[in-house]
Amino acid sequence: MAKFKLDINALVPKVTCPNCGMRYPFNASLCPECGEPKPEKERGEGKLGKLKLRFPSRAAAGTASFMEGTAEKAGAILNGRWQLMFALILAAAVLLAVVVLAVNGDAPGVGTPAKQQGSTVSVESQGSAITISDTYLPTPSPSPEPTPEVVQNPITSMEIVFLNNAIGPDVTLNKDGQLSLQLELRTFPQNAQVTQTWSSSNEKILTVDNTGLVTVVGVDPVNGSNATIKVECGGLEASVIIRVPQYQAQHLKANQFNMG
């Protein structure tokens, strides 16, 4: 029986050194002849046929970037320092943002509605959409209701009456001690809504209030006195002369006629 001898080295794929052309096993990182780093990608050939070897793109530990004193090593160190500095700056920025949000306790986060109370508007932000809620809008002041205008009905005529009887243009207070007289105004039509204005031609003899009450305040104790009472209403007017005999002076506590 023939003896079968297995050559392990023949089964291991090999790579070719691009510098000296020597073939060596693919698992070696450097060429044993000239020290050239193994190429990144190479097809190894052995008893098992051609095998496509996939090597990582990062340089092996034996390359120039790992050798002390080489330019590649200095560049790798500088690159690492820049990456570390960038990472520290980024971490500081994130920490600063967290501190600002913590100080401003009412600062909204992403998607949190921000409500402004006291000014006027509530804004809710969801993503890029912004909606305004009328819940926080100021309540409009109610418009004042217009005061109804009183329309005065026109009157055609009027007269001065006493005890529901029309009096003439001349009245004498001949009853001893009679110092007042309640006059009234009668209009036509009687349901007319009008304003009355009473006045006296001499307030040292007679006074009159807005209800038509006439009061004697002074009288000549020798000849007697008189004054005209007038009322205006709805563009019309009426008047009456009231005479006060001289003997009424004794009933006055203070006779204003003597005041000059």
ZAMARGU-4260 file (C-alpha; in steps of 0.2 Angstrom, whole numbers, plus 5000, padded with zeros to 4 digits):
<rodrens>
0) 5000/5000/5000 | 5007/5017/4995 | 5010/5029/5009 | 5001/5046/5009 | 5011/5061/5015
5) 5002/5077/5019 | 5012/5093/5017 | 5004/5106/5028 | 5014/5120/5021 | 5008/5116/5004
10) 4990/5119/5010 | 4993/5136/5017 | 4989/5151/5005 | 5004/5162/5001 | 5006/5180/4996
15) 5020/5188/4985 | 5030/5202/4992 | 5028/5217/4980 | 5046/5222/4984 | 5057/5207/4982
20) 5045/5194/4975 | 5047/5181/4988 | 5032/5171/4992 | 5027/5168/5010 | 5012/5162/5020
25) 4998/5175/5021 | 4997/5175/5040 | 5014/5184/5041 | 5013/5202/5043 | 5030/5206/5035
30) 5040/5199/5021 | 5054/5188/5030 | 5066/5193/5016 | 5065/5212/5015 | 5053/5217/5029
35) 5040/5224/5017 | 5023/5225/5025 | 5010/5212/5018 | 4999/5219/5004 | 4981/5223/5010
40) 4973/5212/4997 | 4981/5197/4989 | 4976/5180/4982 | 4985/5165/4990 | 4988/5149/4981
45) 4991/5132/4988 | 4985/5114/4986 | 4967/5119/4989 | 4968/5131/4974 | 4967/5150/4973
50) 4959/5158/4988 | 4954/5176/4989 | 4960/5183/5005 | 4952/5199/5013 | 4963/5209/5025
55) 4957/5223/5035 | 4960/5240/5028 | 4969/5246/5044 | 4987/5243/5044 | 4994/5229/5054
60) 5004/5232/5070 | 5020/5230/5061 | 5017/5244/5048 | 5026/5261/5048 | 5011/5270/5058
65) 5016/5259/5073 | 5035/5261/5072 | 5042/5274/5083 | 5051/5288/5075 | 5042/5287/5058
70) 5031/5301/5051 | 5016/5290/5050 | 5018/5287/5069 | 5018/5306/5072 | 5003/5309/5061
75) 4993/5295/5069 | 4997/5303/5087 | 4992/5320/5081 | 4976/5313/5073 | 4972/5305/5089
80) 4975/5321/5099 | 4963/5331/5087 | 4950/5317/5089 | 4951/5318/5108 | 4950/5337/5108
85) 4934/5337/5097 | 4926/5324/5108 | 4930/5335/5124 | 4923/5350/5115 | 4907/5341/5110
90) 4905/5334/5128 | 4907/5352/5135 | 4894/5359/5123 | 4881/5345/5128 | 4885/5348/5147
95) 4882/5367/5144 | 4866/5364/5136 | 4860/5353/5150 | 4865/5367/5163 | 4855/5380/5153
100) 4840/5370/5153 | 4841/5366/5171 | 4843/5384/5176 | 4828/5390/5165 | 4816/5377/5173
105) 4802/5383/5161 | 4812/5380/5145 | 4802/5368/5134 | 4809/5353/5127 | 4806/5346/5110
110) 4788/5343/5107 | 4783/5351/5124 | 4770/5365/5122 | 4777/5382/5127 | 4763/5393/5135
115) 4765/5411/5138 | 4752/5417/5151 | 4749/5435/5155 | 4753/5442/5138 | 4741/5436/5127
120) 4745/5420/5117 | 4749/5402/5120 | 4760/5394/5107 | 4761/5375/5106 | 4775/5368/5095
125) 4775/5350/5089 | 4789/5347/5077 | 4788/5360/5064 | 4769/5364/5066 | 4764/5379/5077
130) 4746/5381/5083 | 4739/5395/5093 | 4726/5391/5106 | 4713/5403/5110 | 4712/5397/5128
135) 4725/5410/5133 | 4720/5424/5122 | 4714/5440/5131 | 4695/5441/5133 | 4689/5456/5122
140) 4681/5470/5132 | 4662/5471/5129 | 4656/5485/5119 | 4646/5498/5129 | 4628/5497/5125
145) 4621/5513/5118 | 4610/5524/5129 | 4593/5524/5122 | 4589/5542/5116 | 4573/5548/5124
150) 4562/5555/5110 | 4551/5569/5117 | 4533/5569/5109 | 4529/5585/5102 | 4515/5595/5111
155) 4502/5606/5103 | 4498/5617/5118 | 4499/5618/5137 | 4492/5628/5152 | 4496/5632/5170
160) 4483/5624/5182 | 4480/5625/5201 | 4470/5611/5209 | 4466/5604/5192 | 4458/5620/5186
165) 4466/5632/5173 | 4471/5649/5181 | 4471/5665/5172 | 4485/5676/5168 | 4484/5685/5185
170) 4482/5677/5202 | 4481/5686/5219 | 4486/5678/5235 | 4472/5686/5245 | 4470/5673/5259
175) 4478/5680/5275 | 4494/5670/5278 | 4494/5662/5261 | 4513/5661/5256 | 4514/5646/5244
180) 4505/5640/5229 | 4507/5623/5220 | 4506/5625/5202 | 4505/5612/5188 | 4507/5611/5170
185) 4494/5602/5158 | 4500/5598/5141 | 4491/5592/5125 | 4492/5578/5121 | 4493/5574/5140
190) 4504/5558/5138 | 4518/5569/5130 | 4535/5565/5138 | 4542/5582/5140 | 4554/5592/5152
195) 4547/5607/5162 | 4557/5622/5166 | 4550/5634/5179 | 4557/5651/5183 | 4553/5668/5192
200) 4555/5685/5186 | 4560/5692/5204 | 4566/5679/5216 | 4566/5692/5230 | 4547/5691/5229
205) 4543/5674/5223 | 4553/5658/5221 | 4548/5642/5211 | 4556/5624/5211 | 4556/5612/5197
210) 4539/5605/5202 | 4530/5621/5201 | 4529/5625/5220 | 4528/5644/5222 | 4534/5652/5238
215) 4533/5670/5244 | 4550/5676/5251 | 4547/5695/5251 | 4533/5708/5249 | 4532/5727/5250
220) 4523/5730/5266 | 4515/5747/5259 | 4510/5743/5242 | 4512/5725/5240 | 4522/5716/5227
225) 4520/5704/5212 | 4531/5693/5201 | 4529/5683/5185 | 4530/5664/5186 | 4535/5656/5169
230) 4536/5638/5163 | 4545/5632/5147 | 4541/5615/5139 | 4543/5607/5122 | 4547/5624/5114
235) 4532/5632/5121 | 4530/5643/5136 | 4516/5649/5148 | 4516/5662/5162 | 4505/5669/5176
240) 4507/5685/5186 | 4505/5681/5205 | 4501/5696/5216 | 4505/5697/5235 | 4495/5709/5245
245) 4505/5720/5258 | 4497/5712/5273 | 4506/5696/5269 | 4522/5704/5275 | 4518/5701/5293
250) 4518/5683/5291 | 4536/5682/5284 | 4550/5678/5296 | 4563/5687/5285 | 4556/5699/5272
255) 4569/5698/5257 | 4560/5713/5249 | 4569/5725/5262 | 4586/5719/5257 | 4586/5732/5243
</rodrens>
